[in-house]
Amino acid sequence: MLLAASAGTANAQYVLHRNEATVVVEPYAANIVRVSLSLNPQDAVAPAGYGILARPAADGWTQRQGADGDHFRSQALDIQVTPADQKRAESGTHADIAKFFNGSAPGVGLHIATADGRPLVDLRGWGMAVPNYKDGTAWLNADRRPSDPPFFTVSASFSAAADEHDYGMGQNQEGYLDRRGHVLHCAHDYNAPGGQSVCVPFVVTNKGYGLIWDNPSRTTASFGFNDQNTFLSEVGQRVSFFIIAGDYEAQYKGYRLLTGDTPMPPKSAFGYIQSKQRYTSQQELLEAARGYRERHLPIDDLVIDWFHYTKMGQMDMDPAKWPDPVAMNRELHRMHFQTMISVWPRFVPESRYYNTLMQKGWLMHQADGTPTNGLPYDRAGSDIDTTNPEAAQWYWNTVRENYVAKGFDAFWADETEPDLPPNGSYFHVGPGTQFFNVYPLFHTAAFYNGMRKDMPGRALILSRDSYLGAQHNGGIFWSSDISPSWDVLRRQIPTGLNFVASGMPYWSTDIGGWQYLPQSHKPEHAPLLDPSDARENVGGFDDYPELYTRWFEYGTFQPNMRAHGSRLHNEVWSYGKQAEPILEKYLRLRYELMPYLYSLGWQSHLTGAPFMRGLFLDFGNDPNVADLGDEYMFGPALLVAPVTEQGATTRSVYLPAGTSWYNFWTNECLKGGQRVTVAAPIDTIPVFVRAGSILPLGSAVESTQDKQTIAGIKVYAGADGHFTLYDDDGTTYAYESGKHHVAELHWDNRTQRLSSSDASIPVDPAKGIVQVVHP
């Protein structure tokens, strides 16, 4: 065994050899370890891959060697690497099999347990196979240039207990929550059958560990088959993975330590974001803005989507339709709007920057240097290679000169798959086949680093795709160009819960779906809302106002609330007179909840954990919630159960065991551990509040730029409760240097008394702000 350490640091690698394999055990914290295995010693000891920011740290770790192998211990973990298998002559059937078949890598015995001996996970096997015809991988060599390192298909299988449940791994829109019993393709795929998939290879489990699969190529992960979890990546030179030990909260803190925190978005990002495909002119956008302000409806952000430019990659605004963007933004800012604009990473040959990018070699390209394009079907040009730091800096500078200078506040980094799939093409960092999933990490960083340097306000970046660490780049993410249907709405709920479970707290959907409406759609049941006065907008989709309203109700309880879609109009007054007051009701509720929402964002910043949470995160001892994907917690207080059935006016809701629950709308108190049928008329989404919750509510405002006071604090009696109420200036990074305000609120159920660490918050019920709800 070798111990490699940098002088004067606690960084360490324990390097072992097992037959032809080099095995590296690399601690990062008492409960975090990386293991790397390779047939090539140099690849085994190489640093962790993209997205990992932390440095190894062996403080508190010890090692010993014995007859049973090498042991590495900390106060949290006990890791054993068993001795190398003794090679022996095979006989009988084994000898006959060995004449024709063998594995691609020698066996390595790896056992990971807690310090007190409780097993966590064992390595069942690993592989490092050259591309070959038997495995159907021979084609991979066609994507490798002579100067690239050799390609191997790398894999590992891990033990999986019979009662293990697995969550996370990015975005998969097939409609299930628990990954166990499923095969998942971890790759950015716009054309995935259920809707775009996004790869974030981090899985959390109920068995006291989380796992990061440290490989950016396209990966197939299968969970629970043959009592094991298996990861197989198309290209790599090693197997590399992290184990983070502990409960769910420890798993998220470990992910945060390894990949970076989630910055606080501007407070406007917690408000309402209005978009559509598309506002075609300055006049149209201003009319929408005035429509909201004249109706005194709360809203913060307006979005300009694609084709505002004269050519793809021109980075201009068509003067015939956008005659004075500077004046437009000045007026919108006076009206307390922020503006976001879509910026694609693609450049057509006729655009003004294309020749510069060609000469510099800054476009994603083929082996001979030819820029990759989508011809003959896609004529939108080529993608800039922002994995190249010079290209990334140029890209941001160009965005700054063309858009920041016009007064835009935020950016929509669309098509960050990238739009042209990178397999068979090449990045600055290497072959696209090997680094298939990393583009959104680099591309969002180009925006974030530039915005932090050149803009006074906090970065807000809407991105289609993600990867390990992209949450550290100020990104909020959405579920791509989904269809407007009840089926899609149903599948959004588990889709979002798994995405945020992957260490990405900010996610939303296009409320109402992005794709164009079908010419006609006849509902199974009589529509709950009359579509007749919205025909210009919804056409023959008779139940679309109902669908949009249910989606809007669900969107109110997502980390970000953004309406988008390919309808002629998309403002809250666009779906008929029956829908309009319901949409207004939820829009106002979103802002009433702002003190609660913003405080949840602070907790995600501190802990790395999501605040839109599958019930498994908070009620792991209740077996009924392990695969319950149609309801969720929104922060510690609110249980949300969206209505996704057309024509439904009731909904079955499971109330987790171990607490009592109050109906948010009626204050009726029910015991947990049961399924109940609740009223869900078209203006009501079922929401329940956990006993012991403290729910701060804000005064009515029309944007987060208006001063909002605490108008009420609702306490739901029945258990002790605690809530950290957070606030700051909402726009700058001053919070990072301690310029923020925290009030610790505590409810003592025995004495029926609410207390606060901040004397300026009146917690005496007699003063009219505190309302105690009793069973």
HELIX and SHEET records of a PDB file:
HELIX    1   1 PRO A   41  ALA A   44  1                                   4    
HELIX    2   2 GLY A   92  ALA A   98  1                                   7    
HELIX    3   3 ALA A  138  ASP A  143  5                                   6    
HELIX    4   4 PHE A  225  ASP A  227  5                                   3    
HELIX    5   5 TYR A  248  THR A  259  1                                  12    
HELIX    6   6 LYS A  267  PHE A  270  5                                   4    
HELIX    7   7 GLN A  282  GLU A  294  1                                  13    
HELIX    8   8 PRO A  325  ARG A  334  1                                  10    
HELIX    9   9 TYR A  354  LYS A  360  1                                   7    
HELIX   10  10 PRO A  389  ASN A  402  1                                  14    
HELIX   11  11 VAL A  404  LYS A  406  5                                   3    
HELIX   12  12 TYR A  439  ASP A  454  1                                  16    
HELIX   13  13 ALA A  470  ASN A  473  5                                   4    
HELIX   14  14 TRP A  486  ALA A  501  1                                  16    
HELIX   15  15 SER A  532  ALA A  534  5                                   3    
HELIX   16  16 ARG A  535  VAL A  538  1                                   4    
HELIX   17  17 TYR A  544  GLY A  555  1                                  12    
HELIX   18  18 GLU A  580  GLU A  592  1                                  13    
HELIX   19  19 MET A  594  THR A  607  1                                  14    
HELIX   20  20 LEU A  615  ASP A  618  1                                   4    
HELIX   21  21 PRO A  623  VAL A  625  5                                   3    
HELIX   22  22 ALA A  734  SER A  737  5                                   4    
HELIX   23  23 PRO A  765  LYS A  767  5                                   3    
SHEET    1   A 8 LEU A   2  ALA A   5  0                                        
SHEET    2   A 8 ALA A  12  ARG A  18 -1                                        
SHEET    3   A 8 ALA A  21  ALA A  29 -1                                        
SHEET    4   A 8 ILE A  32  SER A  38 -1                                        
SHEET    5   A 8 VAL A 239  ALA A 245 -1                                        
SHEET    6   A 8 TYR A 209  TRP A 213 -1                                        
SHEET    7   A 8 VAL A 198  THR A 205 -1                                        
SHEET    8   A 8 ASP A 166  GLN A 171 -1                                        
SHEET    1   B 9 THR A  62  GLY A  66  0                                        
SHEET    2   B 9 GLY A  69  ARG A  73 -1                                        
SHEET    3   B 9 LEU A  77  VAL A  81 -1                                        
SHEET    4   B 9 LEU A 110  THR A 114 -1                                        
SHEET    5   B 9 PRO A 119  ALA A 129 -1                                        
SHEET    6   B 9 PHE A 152  SER A 159 -1                                        
SHEET    7   B 9 GLN A 228  GLY A 236 -1                                        
SHEET    8   B 9 THR A 219  PHE A 223 -1                                        
SHEET    9   B 9 VAL A 183  CYS A 186 -1                                        
SHEET    1   C 8 TRP A 507  SER A 508  0                                        
SHEET    2   C 8 GLY A 475  TRP A 478  1                                        
SHEET    3   C 8 ILE A 461  SER A 463  1                                        
SHEET    4   C 8 ALA A 410  ALA A 413  1                                        
SHEET    5   C 8 GLN A 338  SER A 342  1                                        
SHEET    6   C 8 ASP A 301  ILE A 304  1                                        
SHEET    7   C 8 TYR A 272  GLN A 274  1                                        
SHEET    8   C 8 MET A 561  ALA A 563  1                                        
SHEET    1   D 2 ARG A 346  PHE A 347  0                                        
SHEET    2   D 2 SER A 382  ASP A 383 -1                                        
SHEET    1   E 2 TYR A 426  PHE A 427  0                                        
SHEET    2   E 2 GLY A 430  PRO A 431 -1                                        
SHEET    1   F 2 SER A 520  HIS A 521  0                                        
SHEET    2   F 2 GLY A 540  PHE A 541  1                                        
SHEET    1   G 6 MET A 612  GLY A 614  0                                        
SHEET    2   G 6 TYR A 632  PHE A 634 -1                                        
SHEET    3   G 6 LEU A 638  VAL A 640 -1                                        
SHEET    4   G 6 VAL A 687  ARG A 690 -1                                        
SHEET    5   G 6 SER A 660  ASN A 663 -1                                        
SHEET    6   G 6 CYS A 669  LYS A 671 -1                                        
SHEET    1   H 2 THR A 650  LEU A 655  0                                        
SHEET    2   H 2 GLN A 674  ALA A 679 -1                                        
SHEET    1   I 3 ILE A 694  GLY A 698  0                                        
SHEET    2   I 3 ILE A 710  TYR A 716 -1                                        
SHEET    3   I 3 VAL A 770  VAL A 773  1                                        
SHEET    1   J 3 GLY A 721  ASP A 727  0                                        
SHEET    2   J 3 HIS A 741  ASP A 748 -1                                        
SHEET    3   J 3 ARG A 753  SER A 756 -1                                        
END                                                                             
